[in-house]
Amino acid sequence: MTIAGLLAALYPLAATWAAEPEFARPPYVGAYEPQGVDERGLWMQIDEAERRFRDSPMVLRDQQLNQFVANVLCRTVGQDRCSAARIYIVRDRSFNASMYPNGWMMVHTGLLSRVHSEAELATVLGHEFAHFELRHSLNGFLRARKTTDFLAWLSLAGAAANASTANSQIILIGSLFGFKREQETAADLLSAQYIRASPYRLRASQVWQRLIEENDALRLERGVRKVRHSTPGIMDTHPTNLQRIAYFSKLEQDAGEGGEDGIDEYRRHTAPFMADLFEGLVKSNDFASTDYVIRSRGDAMGWDGPLLYLRGELFRQRANPRDLVTARDLFRRATEQADAPVESWRGLGLCDMRLGDAAAGRASLARYLEVAPNGHDAAAIKMLLEN
């Protein structure tokens, strides 16, 4: 069965697309306009939330990075569709993106730090745009309201038949989450259809594989056994990562090796923003998973100065004695790169100081102050050197 055929089987709105060629995007009918009082009220609430959000300090305001992400979206879904989206890059370490019914799209820095190519980013952006085009947010809102209204009615009627009411509530809640899983699968399949019609190569399974490995690293650090569910639980809102790997692997095999990965382009456009993309991860308490994310990027795209510095800072902040030795080596390697962040000399100097090599530490810190005399911590570093 074709992707369009699978979509038609999963989601009624896609039934008219089943005849479309596998390499074509479905016909675009334009952005959806709200119908009726309920939908217009929802749109007003979302518009107001967007107005408040766009001035938030959480938004990473850089025209160059925003334009790059917008270009990837346009190449993925087509110029006619992408004009409906307004993209905001959010300072948040989670692997996430979302799109609301009014065209407001949020892309988290945690997503940009974890994908390794334009093709990988395209699969996630295409997935979120598929939710928008299939009107999942709107349908979810209407279905949730109907379900909660009915649950409230059941609660009032429950005095007469408590056991029956409890069973009905479980069935209704389970169906609501099952509906969300169906939507996620439909969005995955439509995203794959976007990619097949775009210049990009379909590269989704490896993203979900890395998320499994990242979670495994975190669980190992915390002494929790690995859990890899092949089927979702009743309250799960998404297909499991293993399910996604399975059906994306089949779709990728069918698509073949044609298309662009865009690894070098992705590295070039995101390199100036490494500190912003990784800040939340490095400052989190999830050392093992953050280290996995940094290492996987380095192995995929090469170890440049900013990435070596970030890994050094991760070890320095954990600050076990052996971590300081590792951090010092990473900072030293970073300073040898042409694109070394100036903070690499600060990290190297602080590690040398902590490890008892005061002369080397003072030299590195002096180098840091020479290059960044007005740095945010310059006064503190000067005081350290004076004492």
KEDO-662000 format. One record per residue (C-alpha): residue in one letter; x, y, z. Coordinates in nm, 4 decimals, decimal comma. Each point is the difference from the previous one (the first is absolute). Layout:
<recs>
+------+----------+----------+----------+
! type !     east !    north !       up !
+------+----------+----------+----------+
!    A !        X !        Y !        Z !
...
+------+----------+----------+----------+
</recs>
This chain:
<recs>
+------+----------+----------+----------+
! type !     east !    north !       up !
+------+----------+----------+----------+
!    M !   0,0000 !   0,0000 !   0,0000 !
!    T !   0,1265 !   0,3506 !  -0,0834 !
!    I !   0,0575 !   0,2700 !   0,2615 !
!    A !  -0,3117 !   0,1808 !  -0,1234 !
!    G !  -0,1973 !  -0,3236 !   0,0280 !
!    L !   0,1183 !  -0,0530 !   0,3571 !
!    L !  -0,0976 !   0,3572 !   0,0802 !
!    A !  -0,3449 !  -0,0526 !  -0,1442 !
!    A !  -0,0446 !  -0,3127 !   0,2130 !
!    L !   0,1129 !   0,1785 !   0,3164 !
!    Y !  -0,1619 !   0,3371 !  -0,0440 !
!    P !  -0,3183 !   0,0814 !  -0,1971 !
!    L !   0,1178 !   0,3492 !  -0,1068 !
!    A !   0,2756 !  -0,1651 !  -0,2044 !
!    A !  -0,2347 !  -0,2264 !  -0,1974 !
!    T !   0,0084 !   0,2320 !  -0,3027 !
!    W !   0,3818 !  -0,0218 !  -0,0104 !
!    A !   0,0226 !  -0,3750 !  -0,0549 !
!    A !   0,0182 !   0,0430 !  -0,3775 !
!    E !   0,2936 !   0,2423 !   0,0183 !
!    P !   0,3385 !  -0,1288 !  -0,1280 !
!    E !   0,2367 !  -0,1072 !   0,2733 !
!    F !   0,2428 !   0,2808 !  -0,0850 !
!    A !  -0,2626 !   0,2789 !  -0,0082 !
!    R !  -0,1231 !   0,2202 !   0,2806 !
!    P !  -0,3755 !  -0,0112 !   0,0567 !
!    P !  -0,1916 !   0,2909 !  -0,1560 !
!    Y !   0,0164 !   0,3081 !   0,2207 !
!    V !  -0,3278 !   0,1837 !   0,0586 !
!    G !   0,1406 !   0,2798 !   0,2158 !
!    A !   0,0087 !   0,0670 !   0,3726 !
!    Y !  -0,3151 !  -0,1017 !   0,1827 !
!    E !  -0,2312 !   0,2759 !   0,1174 !
!    P !  -0,1935 !  -0,0506 !   0,3252 !
!    Q !  -0,3667 !  -0,0901 !  -0,0303 !
!    G !  -0,2637 !   0,0729 !   0,2611 !
!    V !   0,0117 !   0,1599 !   0,3417 !
!    D !   0,2099 !  -0,2691 !   0,1701 !
!    E !   0,2739 !  -0,0005 !  -0,2610 !
!    R !   0,0178 !   0,3798 !  -0,0230 !
!    G !   0,0263 !   0,0155 !   0,3779 !
!    L !   0,2854 !  -0,2512 !  -0,0049 !
!    W !   0,1798 !   0,2013 !  -0,2709 !
!    M !  -0,0315 !   0,3187 !   0,2057 !
!    Q !   0,1540 !  -0,1706 !   0,3026 !
!    I !   0,2898 !  -0,1367 !  -0,2049 !
!    D !   0,0612 !   0,3360 !  -0,1712 !
!    E !   0,0151 !   0,1706 !   0,3385 !
!    A !   0,2378 !  -0,2656 !   0,1353 !
!    E !   0,2273 !   0,0512 !  -0,3013 !
!    R !   0,0012 !   0,3781 !   0,0525 !
!    R !   0,1148 !  -0,0504 !   0,3587 !
!    F !   0,2514 !  -0,2682 !  -0,0938 !
!    R !   0,1789 !   0,1908 !  -0,2774 !
!    D !   0,1382 !   0,2482 !   0,2556 !
!    S !   0,1114 !  -0,2748 !   0,2386 !
!    P !   0,3696 !  -0,0305 !   0,0984 !
!    M !  -0,0334 !  -0,3673 !  -0,0893 !
!    V !   0,0022 !   0,0918 !  -0,3710 !
!    L !   0,3415 !  -0,0176 !  -0,1699 !
!    R !  -0,0062 !   0,3075 !  -0,2224 !
!    D !   0,2414 !  -0,0446 !  -0,2860 !
!    Q !  -0,1114 !   0,0701 !  -0,3537 !
!    Q !   0,2679 !  -0,2217 !  -0,1546 !
!    L !  -0,0922 !  -0,3112 !   0,2000 !
!    N !  -0,3735 !   0,0598 !  -0,0413 !
!    Q !   0,0408 !   0,0403 !  -0,3750 !
!    F !   0,1978 !  -0,3222 !  -0,0217 !
!    V !  -0,2715 !  -0,1983 !   0,1808 !
!    A !  -0,2688 !   0,1658 !  -0,2128 !
!    N !   0,1872 !  -0,0946 !  -0,3184 !
!    V !   0,0156 !  -0,3644 !   0,1075 !
!    L !  -0,3751 !   0,0050 !   0,0662 !
!    C !  -0,0726 !   0,1584 !  -0,3397 !
!    R !   0,2151 !  -0,2528 !  -0,1857 !
!    T !  -0,1810 !  -0,2757 !   0,1882 !
!    V !  -0,3674 !   0,0936 !  -0,0346 !
!    G !   0,0171 !   0,2373 !  -0,2973 !
!    Q !  -0,0033 !   0,3775 !  -0,0365 !
!    D !  -0,3796 !   0,0146 !  -0,0181 !
!    R !  -0,0407 !  -0,1697 !   0,3381 !
!    C !   0,2874 !   0,1485 !   0,1995 !
!    S !  -0,1297 !   0,3553 !  -0,0277 !
!    A !  -0,2705 !  -0,1015 !   0,2495 !
!    A !   0,2608 !  -0,0564 !   0,2751 !
!    R !   0,1564 !   0,2504 !   0,2403 !
!    I !   0,3059 !  -0,1581 !   0,1607 !
!    Y !   0,1335 !   0,0764 !   0,3480 !
!    I !   0,3146 !  -0,1698 !   0,1316 !
!    V !  -0,0441 !  -0,0718 !   0,3709 !
!    R !   0,2739 !  -0,0339 !   0,2615 !
!    D !  -0,0973 !  -0,3417 !   0,1318 !
!    R !   0,2148 !  -0,3120 !   0,0308 !
!    S !  -0,2734 !  -0,2497 !  -0,0881 !
!    F !  -0,0200 !  -0,1773 !  -0,3362 !
!    N !  -0,3137 !   0,1724 !  -0,1186 !
!    A !  -0,1786 !   0,2137 !  -0,2553 !
!    S !  -0,3671 !   0,0885 !  -0,0274 !
!    M !  -0,2414 !   0,1830 !  -0,2274 !
!    Y !  -0,3326 !   0,1538 !   0,0946 !
!    P !  -0,3130 !   0,0313 !  -0,2160 !
!    N !   0,0675 !   0,3680 !  -0,0757 !
!    G !   0,3453 !  -0,0705 !  -0,1524 !
!    W !   0,2137 !   0,0696 !   0,3083 !
!    M !   0,2948 !  -0,2423 !  -0,0047 !
!    M !   0,2480 !  -0,0445 !   0,2854 !
!    V !   0,3337 !  -0,1749 !  -0,0544 !
!    H !   0,1967 !  -0,0824 !   0,3164 !
!    T !   0,3751 !   0,0444 !   0,0231 !
!    G !   0,0089 !  -0,3563 !   0,1380 !
!    L !  -0,1242 !  -0,1239 !  -0,3365 !
!    L !   0,2609 !   0,1997 !  -0,1938 !
!    S !   0,2779 !  -0,1352 !   0,2238 !
!    R !  -0,1055 !  -0,3624 !  -0,0589 !
!    V !  -0,0550 !  -0,0211 !  -0,3770 !
!    H !   0,3055 !  -0,0311 !  -0,2224 !
!    S !  -0,1138 !   0,1123 !  -0,3440 !
!    E !  -0,2540 !   0,2011 !  -0,1931 !
!    A !  -0,1678 !  -0,3274 !  -0,0998 !
!    E !  -0,0480 !  -0,1016 !   0,3636 !
!    L !  -0,1348 !   0,3434 !   0,0914 !
!    A !  -0,2331 !  -0,0183 !  -0,2990 !
!    T !  -0,1651 !  -0,3180 !   0,1301 !
!    V !  -0,0891 !   0,1675 !   0,3315 !
!    L !  -0,1140 !   0,3289 !  -0,1528 !
!    G !  -0,2015 !  -0,1932 !  -0,2569 !
!    H !  -0,1604 !  -0,2019 !   0,2804 !
!    E !  -0,1133 !   0,3148 !   0,1814 !
!    F !  -0,1282 !   0,1585 !  -0,3196 !
!    A !  -0,1915 !  -0,3208 !  -0,0707 !
!    H !  -0,1787 !   0,0431 !   0,3338 !
!    F !  -0,0896 !   0,3527 !  -0,1138 !
!    E !  -0,1232 !  -0,1084 !  -0,3416 !
!    L !  -0,2026 !  -0,2894 !   0,1399 !
!    R !  -0,1479 !   0,2386 !   0,2615 !
!    H !   0,0976 !  -0,2292 !   0,2859 !
!    S !   0,0188 !   0,2750 !   0,2621 !
!    L !  -0,3516 !   0,1135 !  -0,0820 !
!    N !  -0,1391 !  -0,3533 !  -0,0140 !
!    G !   0,1761 !  -0,0854 !   0,3252 !
!    F !  -0,1504 !   0,3034 !   0,1699 !
!    L !  -0,3516 !  -0,0884 !  -0,1148 !
!    R !   0,0391 !  -0,3674 !   0,0896 !
!    A !   0,1490 !   0,0791 !   0,3423 !
!    R !  -0,2873 !   0,2340 !   0,0770 !
!    K !  -0,2581 !  -0,2608 !  -0,0983 !
!    T !   0,1786 !  -0,2648 !   0,2067 !
!    T !   0,0339 !   0,2173 !   0,3098 !
!    D !  -0,3626 !   0,1102 !  -0,0310 !
!    F !  -0,1093 !  -0,3618 !  -0,0149 !
!    L !   0,2298 !  -0,0940 !   0,2899 !
!    A !  -0,1595 !   0,2773 !   0,2052 !
!    W !  -0,3442 !  -0,1377 !  -0,0862 !
!    L !   0,1122 !  -0,3506 !   0,0975 !
!    S !   0,1265 !   0,1298 !   0,3336 !
!    L !  -0,3411 !   0,1498 !   0,0741 !
!    A !  -0,1740 !  -0,3194 !  -0,1052 !
!    G !   0,2520 !  -0,2191 !   0,1803 !
!    A !  -0,1923 !  -0,0234 !   0,3270 !
!    A !  -0,2318 !  -0,2531 !  -0,1591 !
!    A !   0,2676 !  -0,2237 !  -0,1544 !
!    N !   0,3488 !   0,0688 !   0,1328 !
!    A !   0,1761 !  -0,3017 !  -0,1529 !
!    S !  -0,1528 !   0,0543 !  -0,3419 !
!    T !   0,0876 !   0,3692 !   0,0124 !
!    A !   0,3648 !  -0,0732 !   0,0870 !
!    N !   0,0307 !  -0,2452 !  -0,2907 !
!    S !  -0,1562 !   0,2531 !  -0,2381 !
!    Q !   0,2445 !   0,2671 !   0,1136 !
!    I !   0,2982 !  -0,2295 !  -0,0621 !
!    I !  -0,1269 !  -0,0840 !  -0,3487 !
!    L !  -0,0598 !   0,3660 !  -0,0867 !
!    I !   0,3410 !   0,1143 !   0,1266 !
!    G !   0,1711 !  -0,2871 !  -0,1807 !
!    S !  -0,1756 !   0,0888 !  -0,3250 !
!    L !   0,1120 !   0,3648 !   0,0344 !
!    F !   0,3672 !  -0,0993 !   0,0291 !
!    G !  -0,0414 !  -0,2574 !  -0,2763 !
!    F !  -0,1338 !   0,2760 !  -0,2239 !
!    K !   0,3160 !   0,2018 !   0,0663 !
!    R !   0,2186 !  -0,2979 !  -0,0949 !
!    E !  -0,1948 !  -0,0346 !  -0,3241 !
!    Q !   0,0633 !   0,3683 !  -0,0703 !
!    E !   0,3732 !  -0,0376 !   0,0674 !
!    T !   0,0260 !  -0,2906 !  -0,2423 !
!    A !  -0,1954 !   0,1897 !  -0,2654 !
!    A !   0,2317 !   0,3004 !   0,0444 !
!    D !   0,3054 !  -0,2263 !  -0,0345 !
!    L !  -0,1330 !  -0,1447 !  -0,3252 !
!    L !  -0,0931 !   0,3373 !  -0,1483 !
!    S !   0,3429 !   0,1323 !   0,0992 !
!    A !   0,1574 !  -0,2896 !  -0,1903 !
!    Q !  -0,2083 !   0,0957 !  -0,3035 !
!    Y !   0,1224 !   0,3603 !   0,0279 !
!    I !   0,3605 !  -0,1223 !   0,0126 !
!    R !  -0,0449 !  -0,2264 !  -0,3018 !
!    A !  -0,1166 !   0,3038 !  -0,2004 !
!    S !   0,2804 !   0,2226 !   0,1335 !
!    P !   0,3735 !   0,0193 !  -0,0832 !
!    Y !   0,0772 !  -0,1851 !   0,3263 !
!    R !   0,0723 !  -0,3630 !   0,0719 !
!    L !  -0,2384 !  -0,1712 !   0,2418 !
!    R !   0,2015 !  -0,0290 !   0,3229 !
!    A !  -0,2311 !  -0,0495 !   0,2982 !
!    S !   0,0765 !  -0,3420 !   0,1489 !
!    Q !   0,3488 !   0,1011 !   0,1161 !
!    V !  -0,1455 !   0,2969 !   0,1936 !
!    W !  -0,2241 !  -0,2313 !   0,2034 !
!    Q !   0,2847 !  -0,2508 !   0,0423 !
!    R !   0,2170 !   0,2697 !   0,1558 !
!    L !  -0,2823 !   0,1033 !   0,2324 !
!    I !  -0,0165 !  -0,3598 !   0,1250 !
!    E !   0,3764 !  -0,0044 !   0,0551 !
!    E !  -0,0106 !   0,3367 !   0,1783 !
!    N !  -0,2711 !  -0,1277 !   0,2325 !
!    D !   0,2006 !  -0,3187 !   0,0599 !
!    A !   0,3035 !   0,2087 !   0,1010 !
!    L !  -0,2109 !   0,1968 !   0,2479 !
!    R !  -0,1543 !  -0,3132 !   0,1481 !
!    L !   0,3410 !  -0,1652 !   0,0371 !
!    E !   0,1334 !   0,3044 !   0,1870 !
!    R !  -0,2983 !  -0,0057 !   0,2354 !
!    G !   0,0131 !  -0,3751 !   0,0550 !
!    V !  -0,3366 !  -0,0597 !  -0,1668 !
!    R !  -0,0498 !  -0,2976 !  -0,2280 !
!    K !  -0,0438 !   0,0594 !  -0,3722 !
!    V !  -0,3613 !  -0,0012 !  -0,1177 !
!    R !  -0,0755 !  -0,0270 !  -0,3700 !
!    H !  -0,3709 !  -0,0461 !  -0,0491 !
!    S !  -0,1021 !  -0,1468 !  -0,3346 !
!    T !  -0,3620 !   0,1015 !   0,0564 !
!    P !  -0,1349 !   0,3178 !   0,1644 !
!    G !  -0,1777 !  -0,0018 !   0,3349 !
!    I !  -0,3583 !   0,1152 !   0,0358 !
!    M !   0,1057 !   0,3518 !   0,1053 !
!    D !   0,2787 !   0,0430 !  -0,2591 !
!    T !  -0,0703 !   0,2811 !  -0,2451 !
!    H !   0,2575 !  -0,1063 !  -0,2612 !
!    P !   0,1072 !  -0,3182 !  -0,1740 !
!    T !   0,3046 !  -0,1481 !   0,1705 !
!    N !   0,3442 !   0,0826 !  -0,1343 !
!    L !   0,0387 !  -0,3639 !  -0,1067 !
!    Q !  -0,3232 !   0,0186 !  -0,1995 !
!    R !   0,1179 !   0,3152 !  -0,1711 !
!    I !   0,3373 !  -0,1523 !  -0,0836 !
!    A !  -0,1763 !  -0,3005 !  -0,1519 !
!    Y !  -0,2336 !   0,1820 !  -0,2360 !
!    F !   0,2462 !   0,2770 !  -0,0893 !
!    S !   0,2660 !  -0,2596 !  -0,0816 !
!    K !  -0,2405 !  -0,1637 !  -0,2447 !
!    L !  -0,0912 !   0,3369 !  -0,1555 !
!    E !   0,3699 !   0,0925 !  -0,0297 !
!    Q !   0,0764 !  -0,3304 !  -0,1670 !
!    D !  -0,2793 !   0,0602 !  -0,2506 !
!    A !   0,1204 !   0,3573 !  -0,0644 !
!    G !   0,3569 !  -0,1072 !  -0,0753 !
!    E !   0,3147 !   0,2104 !   0,0294 !
!    G !  -0,1025 !   0,2955 !  -0,2143 !
!    G !  -0,0142 !   0,3519 !   0,1387 !
!    E !   0,2135 !   0,2303 !   0,2145 !
!    D !   0,1102 !  -0,0493 !   0,3589 !
!    G !   0,1252 !   0,3555 !   0,0446 !
!    I !   0,2444 !  -0,0859 !   0,2813 !
!    D !   0,2600 !   0,2625 !  -0,0901 !
!    E !  -0,2639 !   0,2685 !  -0,0483 !
!    Y !  -0,1598 !  -0,0829 !   0,3331 !
!    R !   0,3347 !   0,0165 !   0,1785 !
!    R !   0,0904 !   0,3315 !  -0,1646 !
!    H !  -0,3281 !   0,1700 !   0,0871 !
!    T !  -0,0212 !  -0,1219 !   0,3599 !
!    A !   0,3686 !   0,0326 !   0,0968 !
!    P !  -0,0265 !   0,3701 !   0,1000 !
!    F !  -0,2787 !  -0,0848 !   0,2460 !
!    M !   0,1460 !  -0,2988 !   0,1809 !
!    A !  -0,0002 !   0,1715 !   0,3392 !
!    D !  -0,3697 !   0,0857 !  -0,0365 !
!    L !  -0,0995 !  -0,3439 !  -0,1288 !
!    F !   0,1805 !  -0,1919 !   0,2735 !
!    E !  -0,0307 !   0,2369 !   0,2961 !
!    G !  -0,3019 !  -0,1712 !   0,1548 !
!    L !   0,1498 !  -0,3453 !  -0,0461 !
!    V !   0,3402 !   0,0858 !   0,1486 !
!    K !  -0,1597 !   0,1691 !   0,3014 !
!    S !  -0,2374 !  -0,2885 !   0,0666 !
!    N !   0,0680 !  -0,2803 !   0,2478 !
!    D !  -0,0198 !  -0,2635 !  -0,2737 !
!    F !   0,3735 !  -0,0455 !  -0,0532 !
!    A !  -0,0067 !  -0,3317 !  -0,1855 !
!    S !  -0,2735 !   0,0896 !  -0,2469 !
!    T !   0,1556 !   0,3416 !  -0,0702 !
!    D !   0,3390 !  -0,1602 !  -0,0563 !
!    Y !  -0,1648 !  -0,2447 !  -0,2406 !
!    V !  -0,1586 !   0,2856 !  -0,1975 !
!    I !   0,3323 !   0,1872 !  -0,0257 !
!    R !   0,1986 !  -0,3100 !  -0,0945 !
!    S !  -0,2519 !  -0,1099 !  -0,2629 !
!    R !   0,0204 !   0,3418 !  -0,1658 !
!    G !   0,3790 !  -0,0020 !   0,0114 !
!    D !   0,0185 !  -0,3483 !  -0,1504 !
!    A !  -0,2467 !   0,0945 !  -0,2753 !
!    M !   0,1260 !   0,3480 !  -0,0910 !
!    G !   0,3527 !   0,0238 !   0,1370 !
!    W !   0,1509 !   0,1388 !   0,3198 !
!    D !   0,0387 !   0,3749 !  -0,0388 !
!    G !   0,0993 !   0,2566 !   0,2624 !
!    P !  -0,3509 !   0,0840 !   0,1265 !
!    L !  -0,0934 !  -0,3666 !   0,0473 !
!    L !   0,3242 !  -0,0851 !   0,1799 !
!    Y !  -0,0561 !   0,2997 !   0,2272 !
!    L !  -0,3580 !  -0,1065 !   0,0787 !
!    R !   0,1061 !  -0,3516 !   0,0953 !
!    G !   0,2826 !   0,1414 !   0,2106 !
!    E !  -0,2453 !   0,2299 !   0,1787 !
!    L !  -0,2316 !  -0,2947 !   0,0651 !
!    F !   0,2801 !  -0,1881 !   0,1788 !
!    R !   0,1247 !   0,3120 !   0,1794 !
!    Q !  -0,3418 !   0,0711 !   0,1460 !
!    R !  -0,0350 !  -0,3546 !   0,1343 !
!    A !   0,3448 !   0,0607 !   0,1534 !
!    N !   0,1029 !  -0,3416 !   0,1261 !
!    P !   0,3830 !  -0,0091 !   0,0197 !
!    R !   0,0226 !  -0,2301 !  -0,3018 !
!    D !  -0,2525 !   0,2215 !  -0,1827 !
!    L !   0,2334 !   0,2979 !   0,0355 !
!    V !   0,2790 !  -0,1945 !  -0,1717 !
!    T !  -0,2343 !  -0,0882 !  -0,2882 !
!    A !  -0,1294 !   0,3573 !  -0,0180 !
!    R !   0,3527 !   0,1419 !  -0,0105 !
!    D !   0,0883 !  -0,2231 !  -0,2943 !
!    L !  -0,3181 !   0,0979 !  -0,1870 !
!    F !   0,0603 !   0,3716 !   0,0607 !
!    R !   0,3593 !  -0,0334 !  -0,1162 !
!    R !  -0,1138 !  -0,1725 !  -0,3188 !
!    A !  -0,2600 !   0,2728 !  -0,0518 !
!    T !   0,2623 !   0,2772 !   0,0251 !
!    E !   0,1921 !  -0,1685 !  -0,2808 !
!    Q !  -0,2917 !   0,0479 !  -0,2391 !
!    A !  -0,0351 !   0,3109 !  -0,2158 !
!    D !  -0,3635 !   0,0405 !   0,1093 !
!    A !   0,0665 !  -0,0405 !   0,3732 !
!    P !  -0,2412 !   0,1980 !   0,2214 !
!    V !   0,1877 !   0,2461 !   0,2192 !
!    E !  -0,1518 !  -0,1731 !   0,3034 !
!    S !   0,2228 !  -0,3002 !  -0,0765 !
!    W !   0,2974 !   0,1858 !   0,1562 !
!    R !  -0,2077 !   0,0817 !   0,3065 !
!    G !  -0,1013 !  -0,3647 !   0,0418 !
!    L !   0,3588 !  -0,1158 !  -0,0512 !
!    G !   0,1300 !   0,2506 !   0,2558 !
!    L !  -0,2596 !  -0,0901 !   0,2627 !
!    C !   0,0729 !  -0,3719 !  -0,0383 !
!    D !   0,3747 !   0,0562 !   0,0273 !
!    M !  -0,0565 !   0,2026 !   0,3170 !
!    R !  -0,2184 !  -0,2706 !   0,1552 !
!    L !   0,2549 !  -0,2677 !  -0,0922 !
!    G !   0,2857 !   0,1898 !   0,1650 !
!    D !   0,1793 !   0,1467 !  -0,3027 !
!    A !  -0,0322 !   0,3661 !   0,0961 !
!    A !   0,2506 !   0,1340 !  -0,2544 !
!    A !  -0,1739 !  -0,1627 !  -0,2981 !
!    G !  -0,3365 !   0,1027 !   0,1389 !
!    R !   0,1001 !   0,3645 !   0,0341 !
!    A !   0,1380 !   0,0045 !  -0,3536 !
!    S !  -0,3244 !  -0,1360 !  -0,1499 !
!    L !  -0,2185 !   0,2346 !   0,2031 !
!    A !   0,2153 !   0,2959 !  -0,1027 !
!    R !  -0,0456 !  -0,1059 !  -0,3621 !
!    Y !  -0,3771 !  -0,0103 !   0,0559 !
!    L !  -0,0027 !   0,3549 !   0,1409 !
!    E !   0,2175 !   0,1210 !  -0,2861 !
!    V !  -0,2510 !  -0,1218 !  -0,2585 !
!    A !  -0,3171 !   0,0755 !   0,2007 !
!    P !   0,0785 !   0,2931 !   0,2314 !
!    N !  -0,3685 !   0,0842 !   0,0359 !
!    G !  -0,1263 !  -0,3529 !   0,0531 !
!    H !  -0,2859 !  -0,0463 !   0,2455 !
!    D !   0,2364 !  -0,1618 !   0,2524 !
!    A !   0,3106 !   0,2073 !  -0,0772 !
!    A !  -0,0086 !   0,1740 !   0,3389 !
!    A !  -0,0136 !  -0,3336 !   0,1841 !
!    I !   0,2886 !  -0,1407 !  -0,2051 !
!    K !   0,2107 !   0,3117 !   0,0692 !
!    M !  -0,0658 !  -0,0372 !   0,3700 !
!    L !   0,1014 !  -0,3670 !  -0,0157 !
!    L !   0,3276 !   0,0919 !  -0,1697 !
!    E !   0,0733 !   0,2764 !   0,2483 !
!    N !  -0,0471 !  -0,2357 !   0,2929 !
+------+----------+----------+----------+
</recs>
